């Protein structure tokens, strides 16, 4: 079986790639396909994140095992057919924790066809990759400093802060 996964860059402009991959290949192989499809360097750490029904991050599946005893699961431990069981299943992919390239990978189809080339294979490209990761700004809720979330630049412009709060203190 060949899985077609559409990978969207989280950006203002539409940028996505369709990648075909075999069901018995791993998330590590998909990682390599995403790196190639989006022309990323491939020298940074990355993780996939399972998403719950509401699109919230759940379990992290990292590129490398960072545990002291070497027992954590990594991308190489998950087959595509396990990670994407049904059409419509989605995972978040985060590349380069400093630049925060953020993608969403969604299974769009499962096809019973013979493998024709080496997989993963980028079969469709839409949109141009920006030179830098789309900017995400960290917003701190001043009433509960333990909770933080991300907002786009447009959302930041809509925020109004109290006059007595010094932005430098954030």
N, C-alpha and C positions, 0 to 999 in steps of 0.2 A: 504494500500500500504506500502511496505517495501522499504526504500531507502538504497542503498549500497554506502557508502562514503569512498573513499580511502584517508587516511591522511598520507602525506609525511613529514618526518622530513627534514628540510633544513640542509643537511650535505653532506660531500664529499662522504661517503658511502651511498648506497641505504638502507633506513630504512622506511618502511611504514606498515600501518595496514589498513585492510578493516573492517569497522564497519557498521553493519546493524542497522537501527533505523526506528521507525514508523513515518509516515508523520505527525501525530498529536502530536508528541513529540517536544520539544523545543531545541533551541541552547544550553540551559543550560544542558539538558540531553545529548546532543552530547559532550559538555565540559566534563561531568562526564565520558562518554565513552572514550574520548581521554586520560584523566588522567589515567584511568584503563588500557587501551590498551598499553600505553607507560610507565607504572609503575612510574608515576610522583606522588609527594607527595600530591598535591591538596590543598596546604596551601598558595598558592601565587595568586595574582591577574592575570587576564587573559582577553583577548579581542579577538573577531572575527573582521575581517575587510572585508567589501565587496571589491571586486576587479573589476576594470573597464576592458574594452576589451583588454587593453594593459598590464594588470596584475598589475596596480598601485593601491595602497591603496585608498579606498574611505571612506565610512562611517564606523565609529567605533561602535561596539556593545559590550559594556563592561559587565563583570561579575556582577558588582554592580553599582548601581546608585550613582554617585559621585556629583550630583547637590545639591545645597543648598535647593531647594524646593522639591526634590524627584520626579521630573517629567520626568527625562531622561529614555529612553528605555534601557532595559537590555537584556541579553541572554534569560531570561525567557519570554520575550514578543514576540519572533519570533518562529513560527512553522517551522519545517524542510522544509515543502512543500513551504513556503514563501521564505526561505533563499536560497533554491536550487530548483528553478522552473523547470529547464531543465537539462538533462544529459550534463555533461561538465561544468556546473556552478561551480565556485570555490570561496573559501574564504580563507583568511589567518587567522591563529590562533596563537596568541602570548601568551605564558605562562611565568610568572615570569619576570617582567620587569627589574630585576637586571641581571639575567642570560641570558635572551632573547632566550628561547627555541622557535624556529620559525617553524611553520608547514603550509602546504597548504592542505586544504580539498577540494576534488573534487567529485562531484556526478558522479558515474560510471554507476549506473543502478537504475531503478525503477521497482520493481517486484510486481505483484498482486498475493501474496501468503499468506496463513494463518500464523499468528504469532504463533511460536512454543515455544518460551522461553521468558524470560524477556529481554527487550531491553533497552538500546543499547547492542549489542552483537558483540564482536570481532570475525570475522569469518576467518580471514587470517592474519598471521604475516610474515613479511619478514625483515630480517636484525636485528642486535643487537643494542639495545639502548646504546649510549655512557654514561659513568658515569657523564660527564659534558656536558653542552650545547656546541654545536659547536661554536667556537669562531668567532665572527664578530668584525671587527675593524672599528672604526669610522674614516672616511677620511674627512678632511676639505679641500675644494678647497681654496687655498691661495689667489686666485684672487677675490673670493666672499665668505667671511667667513660666510655669512648667509645661504649658501647652504651646506648641508652635505649629504654624502651617505656612505653606508656600502660596504665593500669589503672583499673577502676571503683572507686568508694568502698568497695564490699564487699571487693574484693581488698586494698585498703589496710589495712582493719581486720584482715585475716588476717596481715599482715606483722609480723614481730618483728625489732627492730633490736638490735644489740649494745649493752650499757650504755655502752661507751666511745665511742660515736659520738654526736656532738652534731648534732641535727637542724638547727640553725641553720647548720652548716657546709655543708649540702647546698644 
